[in-house]
């Protein structure tokens, strides 16, 4: 009997221009994995959280995964790799445990983490690295924005624009 599978893919702001991380590429990899492992795909859920954080629990498709798991609608969640599920170790552990309690196993197309002490250690190490990467991305983005502001740009909706000195161009003699 084949396992019922849900495929989950997520992109975030730092995935722009990275073909291997786009939603289509992730779902393709998950479909191939499901086929190879005799899984019947019952849902494909794609999350574009650009502007949000992969560390957040407030991701609509991830919430749907959790609801479906509690309802017993599938047996395995297939995700490309750990950082696509979460870039926050605490969130990773909570979602992992929640799905495990619902009888759902998480499988990754790019990595095997058996339910052994060594497998869990390797998974936690990879999740910690994903969290570190997220923190470094935030640090670099903040530094970049500060540099743009220092060089005269104004940040409008996250996009730098050159500031115009209106006081000189609109000054009128008395």
C-alpha positions as CSV (number, residue, x, y, z in Angstrom):
1,X,0.0,0.0,0.0
2,X,1.4,3.4,-1.0
3,X,1.8,6.2,1.5
4,X,-0.3,9.3,1.1
5,X,2.0,12.3,0.7
6,X,1.8,16.1,0.9
7,X,4.5,18.0,-1.0
8,X,5.6,21.3,0.6
9,X,7.7,24.0,-1.0
10,X,8.7,27.4,0.3
11,X,10.6,30.3,-1.1
12,X,11.7,33.5,0.7
13,X,13.2,36.8,-0.3
14,X,16.8,35.4,-0.4
15,X,15.7,32.8,-3.0
16,X,15.2,35.4,-5.8
17,X,17.1,34.3,-8.9
18,X,18.1,30.9,-7.6
19,X,16.6,28.3,-9.9
20,X,17.2,25.4,-7.6
21,X,15.2,27.0,-4.9
22,X,12.1,28.2,-6.8
23,X,8.7,26.7,-6.1
24,X,8.5,24.8,-9.4
25,X,11.9,23.2,-9.0
26,X,11.2,22.2,-5.4
27,X,7.8,20.7,-6.2
28,X,9.4,18.8,-9.2
29,X,12.0,17.3,-6.9
30,X,9.3,16.3,-4.3
31,X,7.2,14.7,-7.1
32,X,10.1,12.7,-8.3
33,X,10.9,11.6,-4.7
34,X,7.2,10.6,-4.2
35,X,7.2,8.6,-7.4
36,X,10.4,6.8,-6.5
37,X,9.2,6.0,-3.0
38,X,5.7,4.8,-4.1
39,X,3.8,7.7,-2.5
40,X,0.4,8.9,-3.7
41,X,0.4,12.7,-3.7
42,X,-2.7,14.1,-2.1
43,X,-1.7,17.7,-2.1
44,X,1.0,20.1,-3.3
45,X,1.4,23.1,-1.1
46,X,3.6,26.0,-2.1
47,X,4.5,28.9,0.1
48,X,5.9,32.2,-1.1
49,X,6.8,34.0,2.1
50,X,8.9,36.8,0.5
51,X,8.5,39.6,3.0
52,X,7.7,37.2,5.8
53,X,10.1,35.0,7.7
54,X,10.6,31.3,7.3
55,X,11.0,31.3,11.1
56,X,7.3,32.4,11.5
57,X,4.5,30.0,12.3
58,X,2.1,32.3,10.5
59,X,2.6,30.7,7.1
60,X,-0.8,29.7,5.5
61,X,0.4,26.6,3.7
62,X,2.4,25.3,6.7
63,X,-0.7,25.8,8.8
64,X,-2.7,23.8,6.3
65,X,-0.1,21.0,6.5
66,X,-0.5,20.9,10.2
67,X,-4.3,20.9,10.0
68,X,-4.3,18.1,7.4
69,X,-1.9,16.1,9.6
70,X,-4.2,16.4,12.6
71,X,-7.1,15.3,10.4
72,X,-5.2,12.2,9.4
73,X,-5.3,13.1,5.7
74,X,-1.7,12.0,4.9
75,X,1.2,9.9,6.1
76,X,4.3,11.6,4.9
77,X,5.3,15.2,4.3
78,X,7.9,15.6,1.5
79,X,10.1,18.7,1.5
80,X,13.2,19.4,-0.5
81,X,15.4,20.1,2.5
82,X,15.3,21.3,6.1
83,X,15.6,25.0,5.5
84,X,12.5,24.9,3.2
85,X,10.4,23.7,6.2
86,X,11.9,26.2,8.6
87,X,15.0,28.3,9.3
88,X,14.3,28.3,13.0
89,X,15.5,25.4,15.1
90,X,12.7,25.7,17.7
91,X,10.0,25.9,15.0
92,X,11.6,22.9,13.2
93,X,11.5,20.8,16.4
94,X,7.9,21.8,17.2
95,X,6.6,21.1,13.7
96,X,8.5,17.8,13.7
97,X,7.1,16.7,17.0
98,X,3.6,17.9,16.1
99,X,3.6,15.9,12.8
100,X,5.1,12.9,14.5
101,X,2.3,12.9,17.1
102,X,-0.2,13.0,14.2
103,X,1.5,9.9,12.7
104,X,3.1,11.9,9.9
105,X,6.7,11.3,8.9
106,X,8.8,14.1,7.3
107,X,11.1,13.1,4.4
108,X,13.5,15.3,2.6
109,X,14.6,14.9,-1.0
110,X,18.1,16.3,-0.2
111,X,19.0,14.4,3.0
112,X,18.1,11.4,5.1
113,X,17.6,11.7,8.8
114,X,16.7,8.3,10.2
115,X,14.9,8.2,13.6
116,X,18.1,7.2,15.4
117,X,20.3,9.3,17.8
118,X,22.7,10.0,15.0
119,X,20.0,10.8,12.5
120,X,18.3,13.3,14.9
121,X,21.7,14.8,15.7
122,X,22.5,15.4,12.0
123,X,19.0,16.8,11.5
124,X,19.4,19.2,14.4
125,X,22.8,20.3,13.2
126,X,21.4,21.0,9.7
127,X,18.5,22.9,11.3
128,X,20.9,25.0,13.4
129,X,22.9,25.8,10.3
130,X,19.7,26.9,8.5
131,X,18.9,29.2,11.4
132,X,22.4,30.6,11.3
133,X,22.1,31.3,7.6
134,X,18.8,33.1,8.2
135,X,20.4,35.3,10.8
136,X,23.3,36.1,8.5
137,X,21.0,37.1,5.7
138,X,19.1,39.5,8.0
139,X,22.4,40.9,9.2
140,X,23.6,41.5,5.6
141,X,20.3,43.0,4.5
142,X,20.3,45.4,7.5
143,X,23.9,46.4,6.8
144,X,23.1,47.0,3.2
145,X,20.0,49.2,4.0
146,X,22.1,51.2,6.5
147,X,24.7,51.8,3.8
148,X,22.1,52.9,1.3
149,X,20.7,55.4,3.8
150,X,24.2,56.6,4.7
151,X,24.8,57.2,1.0
152,X,21.6,59.3,0.6
153,X,19.0,56.8,-0.3
154,X,15.6,56.5,1.3
155,X,14.1,53.1,1.9
156,X,10.5,52.9,0.7
157,X,8.7,49.5,1.1
158,X,12.1,47.9,1.4
159,X,13.5,49.4,-1.8
160,X,16.2,52.0,-1.8
161,X,15.5,55.3,-3.6
162,X,17.7,58.3,-4.0
163,X,16.7,61.1,-1.7
164,X,16.0,64.5,-3.4
165,X,16.9,67.6,-1.5
166,X,13.8,69.6,-2.0
167,X,14.9,72.4,0.3
168,X,17.4,73.7,-2.3
169,X,15.3,73.2,-5.4
170,X,12.2,74.8,-4.0
171,X,13.8,77.6,-2.0
172,X,12.5,81.1,-3.0
173,X,14.2,84.4,-2.3
174,X,12.3,86.7,0.0
